Amino acid sequence: MSMPLPRPMKRWLKHTLSVARGAGAPYGKLPWAVRDFESTYDPASGGYRVGLDGHLGYASVELEVGRLWYALVRLLRPRVVLETGTHRGYSTCNLAAALRDLGQDGHVWTIDPIEHNHLWLGTDLVPRITFLKKTSDLAFESLKGKTFDLLVLDSDHHYSTIIEELRLFEPCLKVGGHILMHDSLYFDGVGAAVKQLGDDPRFEMVTLDTPRTSGEPARRPPGVTIVRKAAAGPAVVPNPALYNWHVGDPWQTPLLRGGAGNGQDIHVPPAM
């Protein structure tokens, strides 16, 4: 007559078998191609060494931000994610890897009108990602009827682009869902859109510094903003007077830290 295994022994055996079957990957483990890309990261500047001459490029989010996106997905547990601004797909891979590691049927839809050599190609993340080679407005037609748990908006940083993405996709975001926005301090175009959300009681938000040191002294942290949609309501109303906003004066304090942006006051129309 065999004796039943103690409960701690059962847990250990279950874990050992899951690892043997390929499950139970270490927290934050990314495919080799993504880790190879991370090896080109220069933490002193927040950029990546690219090209044969190893010059610094800043098209992808800082490594720390990519890993923050991974951690936030593990924390918030979304199932359906929409990303704008794919580039090589470093952020995309972190989002998809977190969904994979949650063990659910999560999926990332990522949008960019330019197709690069994506980092997820040939990896186990492929089934988790759908790439749409379109601008956001055209992609919206392909995504009609979908409801998202998380929006990651990091495409063209002009106000006209980001506010249009919010106008289109925020109504598709579940109440209690989140919006992640990169470069909200350096680019006043993004900052102006973030300020509109901050002035709306439907949203809760926080803006954090990031480690990138490129740019003028007053604008060195590109910043990230994390937004939570607390309630449903009318979509944001674009302000045509801000359509040309992009960086603003890089020598001045960022708009979201009390600066005057492009030297103009922001008059946001009330929601209708």
PLY file of the C-alpha trace (Angstrom):
ply
format ascii 1.0
element vertex 272
property float x
property float y
property float z
element edge 271
property int vertex1
property int vertex2
end_header
0.00 0.00 0.00
1.55 3.27 -1.13
1.56 6.34 1.08
0.09 9.59 -0.36
2.65 12.26 -1.17
2.74 15.31 1.13
1.23 18.43 -0.45
4.58 20.31 -0.80
6.02 17.27 -2.58
3.04 17.21 -4.97
3.60 20.88 -5.81
7.31 20.26 -6.43
6.57 17.28 -8.67
3.95 19.23 -10.65
6.42 22.09 -11.18
9.22 19.71 -12.23
6.97 18.00 -14.78
5.78 21.34 -16.20
9.40 22.48 -16.70
10.23 19.16 -18.35
7.36 19.75 -20.78
8.68 23.23 -21.66
6.30 25.21 -19.46
7.18 27.43 -16.53
9.55 29.73 -18.46
11.52 32.14 -16.26
9.81 35.48 -15.65
10.46 37.86 -18.52
12.19 35.34 -20.79
12.26 36.60 -24.38
13.20 34.82 -27.63
16.86 34.81 -28.64
16.35 37.39 -31.42
14.87 39.86 -28.94
17.61 39.27 -26.37
20.20 39.73 -29.14
18.58 43.09 -29.94
18.67 44.02 -26.24
22.42 43.30 -26.22
22.90 46.37 -28.45
21.31 48.62 -25.83
23.43 51.45 -24.45
22.15 52.17 -20.93
24.13 55.41 -20.67
22.12 57.01 -23.48
18.97 54.88 -23.66
19.63 54.14 -27.34
20.59 51.06 -29.36
23.78 50.49 -31.37
22.64 49.99 -34.97
24.27 49.67 -38.36
27.82 48.66 -39.23
29.21 51.79 -37.57
27.33 51.14 -34.34
25.70 54.56 -34.23
22.98 55.14 -31.65
19.35 54.78 -32.72
16.30 55.75 -30.71
13.38 54.33 -32.70
12.64 51.60 -30.14
11.63 52.25 -26.54
14.35 51.97 -23.90
15.04 48.45 -22.65
13.68 49.47 -19.26
10.42 50.62 -20.87
10.07 47.44 -22.91
10.47 45.40 -19.74
8.00 47.71 -17.97
5.43 46.90 -20.67
6.06 43.20 -20.01
5.59 43.67 -16.26
2.42 45.73 -16.70
0.83 43.06 -18.87
1.67 40.45 -16.25
0.20 42.78 -13.60
-2.95 43.96 -15.42
-3.67 40.69 -17.30
-5.23 42.03 -20.50
-6.28 39.57 -23.18
-6.64 41.81 -26.25
-3.94 44.45 -26.82
-3.68 47.11 -29.53
-0.36 48.76 -30.30
0.31 51.63 -32.71
3.88 52.19 -33.88
5.49 48.78 -34.38
8.94 49.53 -35.85
11.12 46.43 -35.18
8.57 45.14 -32.69
10.60 45.31 -29.48
7.62 46.57 -27.49
5.38 44.13 -29.36
7.55 41.19 -28.31
7.47 42.21 -24.66
3.68 42.52 -24.77
3.27 39.18 -26.55
5.76 37.38 -24.29
3.83 38.51 -21.23
0.58 37.26 -22.74
2.28 33.94 -23.52
3.58 33.62 -19.98
0.13 34.31 -18.53
-0.96 31.10 -20.24
-4.12 32.62 -21.68
-5.33 33.18 -25.23
-4.12 36.80 -25.33
-3.26 38.53 -28.60
-1.51 41.72 -29.77
-2.71 43.68 -32.78
0.08 46.03 -33.88
-0.17 48.79 -36.50
2.47 50.53 -38.61
2.39 51.76 -42.22
6.05 50.71 -42.65
7.10 47.08 -42.33
10.52 46.45 -40.80
12.38 43.20 -40.10
10.28 42.27 -37.09
11.97 40.69 -34.09
9.19 38.15 -33.50
9.60 36.43 -36.88
10.59 32.79 -36.45
9.85 32.76 -32.71
7.14 31.26 -30.54
5.53 34.71 -30.33
4.25 34.62 -33.93
0.82 33.14 -33.04
0.31 35.94 -30.49
0.83 38.83 -32.92
-1.10 40.23 -35.88
0.68 42.98 -37.82
-1.38 45.46 -39.85
0.66 47.39 -42.41
-1.62 50.39 -42.35
-2.08 53.81 -40.85
-4.20 53.88 -37.71
-7.29 55.26 -39.44
-7.23 52.54 -42.10
-6.47 49.85 -39.52
-9.51 50.95 -37.56
-11.71 49.69 -40.39
-10.09 46.25 -40.06
-10.57 46.21 -36.28
-14.20 47.32 -36.10
-16.14 45.36 -33.52
-13.11 44.46 -31.40
-12.89 45.43 -27.75
-9.46 46.01 -26.21
-8.13 45.66 -22.67
-4.94 47.63 -23.32
-3.87 50.32 -25.80
-0.17 51.06 -26.38
0.01 54.27 -28.43
3.51 55.05 -29.70
3.34 56.00 -33.37
3.77 59.42 -34.97
4.09 61.90 -32.08
2.20 64.76 -33.71
-0.87 65.84 -31.75
-3.04 65.31 -34.83
-2.03 61.63 -34.96
-2.26 60.73 -31.29
-5.56 62.52 -30.72
-7.04 60.75 -33.75
-5.88 57.39 -32.37
-7.51 58.23 -29.05
-10.69 59.35 -30.80
-10.87 56.09 -32.75
-9.67 53.49 -30.26
-10.43 54.78 -26.76
-14.17 54.02 -27.19
-13.09 50.42 -27.98
-11.22 50.17 -24.67
-12.99 48.40 -21.84
-13.83 50.36 -18.70
-11.01 49.49 -16.31
-8.63 49.09 -19.26
-5.37 50.98 -19.65
-3.51 53.17 -22.14
0.32 53.25 -22.26
1.98 56.21 -24.00
5.71 56.71 -24.59
7.46 60.08 -25.17
4.75 62.06 -23.38
7.31 64.44 -21.85
9.65 65.05 -24.79
6.92 65.47 -27.41
4.38 68.16 -26.58
2.11 66.74 -29.29
1.71 63.64 -27.14
1.70 65.74 -23.97
-1.21 67.84 -25.19
-3.28 64.72 -25.87
-2.34 63.30 -22.47
-3.36 66.59 -20.84
-6.80 66.26 -22.40
-7.17 62.85 -20.82
-5.92 64.20 -17.51
-8.52 66.95 -17.56
-11.30 64.41 -18.09
-12.62 62.82 -14.87
-13.15 59.55 -16.77
-9.40 58.86 -16.62
-6.78 58.30 -13.94
-3.14 58.77 -14.90
0.50 59.11 -13.89
3.52 60.27 -15.93
6.96 58.87 -15.12
10.50 59.75 -16.16
12.43 57.31 -18.36
16.23 56.82 -18.60
16.92 58.04 -22.16
19.39 60.96 -22.17
19.17 62.07 -25.82
17.70 65.48 -26.58
18.04 68.90 -25.02
18.56 69.24 -21.24
15.00 70.27 -20.41
13.57 67.36 -22.39
15.93 64.46 -21.75
13.48 62.04 -20.12
11.07 61.04 -22.92
8.62 59.90 -20.26
5.82 57.37 -20.15
2.23 57.94 -19.16
0.01 55.19 -17.76
-3.72 55.89 -18.04
-6.63 53.95 -16.58
-10.11 54.33 -18.08
-12.35 54.64 -15.03
-15.65 55.27 -16.81
-17.29 55.27 -20.23
-18.19 58.50 -21.94
-17.90 60.52 -25.15
-14.71 60.23 -27.19
-12.05 62.91 -26.85
-12.63 66.00 -29.00
-9.65 67.04 -31.17
-8.48 70.65 -30.89
-7.62 71.86 -34.42
-5.47 74.66 -32.98
-2.99 72.00 -31.78
-2.77 69.91 -34.97
0.79 71.08 -35.76
2.16 70.40 -32.27
5.06 67.97 -32.19
8.15 68.57 -30.04
7.66 72.22 -29.13
10.67 74.03 -27.71
13.05 71.30 -26.48
14.86 73.82 -24.26
11.70 74.53 -22.27
10.05 72.51 -19.52
7.77 69.78 -20.95
4.12 70.68 -21.21
3.12 67.98 -18.71
5.57 69.38 -16.16
4.13 72.88 -16.34
5.73 74.20 -19.51
3.92 76.25 -22.12
4.40 73.69 -24.86
4.79 75.42 -28.20
4.45 78.85 -26.65
0.65 78.71 -26.74
-2.00 78.15 -24.12
-4.07 75.00 -24.54
-7.80 75.57 -24.87
-9.41 72.16 -24.95
-13.02 72.15 -26.17
-15.49 70.57 -23.76
-16.70 67.06 -24.53
-20.03 67.05 -26.35
0 1
1 2
2 3
3 4
4 5
5 6
6 7
7 8
8 9
9 10
10 11
11 12
12 13
13 14
14 15
15 16
16 17
17 18
18 19
19 20
20 21
21 22
22 23
23 24
24 25
25 26
26 27
27 28
28 29
29 30
30 31
31 32
32 33
33 34
34 35
35 36
36 37
37 38
38 39
39 40
40 41
41 42
42 43
43 44
44 45
45 46
46 47
47 48
48 49
49 50
50 51
51 52
52 53
53 54
54 55
55 56
56 57
57 58
58 59
59 60
60 61
61 62
62 63
63 64
64 65
65 66
66 67
67 68
68 69
69 70
70 71
71 72
72 73
73 74
74 75
75 76
76 77
77 78
78 79
79 80
80 81
81 82
82 83
83 84
84 85
85 86
86 87
87 88
88 89
89 90
90 91
91 92
92 93
93 94
94 95
95 96
96 97
97 98
98 99
99 100
100 101
101 102
102 103
103 104
104 105
105 106
106 107
107 108
108 109
109 110
110 111
111 112
112 113
113 114
114 115
115 116
116 117
117 118
118 119
119 120
120 121
121 122
122 123
123 124
124 125
125 126
126 127
127 128
128 129
129 130
130 131
131 132
132 133
133 134
134 135
135 136
136 137
137 138
138 139
139 140
140 141
141 142
142 143
143 144
144 145
145 146
146 147
147 148
148 149
149 150
150 151
151 152
152 153
153 154
154 155
155 156
156 157
157 158
158 159
159 160
160 161
161 162
162 163
163 164
164 165
165 166
166 167
167 168
168 169
169 170
170 171
171 172
172 173
173 174
174 175
175 176
176 177
177 178
178 179
179 180
180 181
181 182
182 183
183 184
184 185
185 186
186 187
187 188
188 189
189 190
190 191
191 192
192 193
193 194
194 195
195 196
196 197
197 198
198 199
199 200
200 201
201 202
202 203
203 204
204 205
205 206
206 207
207 208
208 209
209 210
210 211
211 212
212 213
213 214
214 215
215 216
216 217
217 218
218 219
219 220
220 221
221 222
222 223
223 224
224 225
225 226
226 227
227 228
228 229
229 230
230 231
231 232
232 233
233 234
234 235
235 236
236 237
237 238
238 239
239 240
240 241
241 242
242 243
243 244
244 245
245 246
246 247
247 248
248 249
249 250
250 251
251 252
252 253
253 254
254 255
255 256
256 257
257 258
258 259
259 260
260 261
261 262
262 263
263 264
264 265
265 266
266 267
267 268
268 269
269 270
270 271
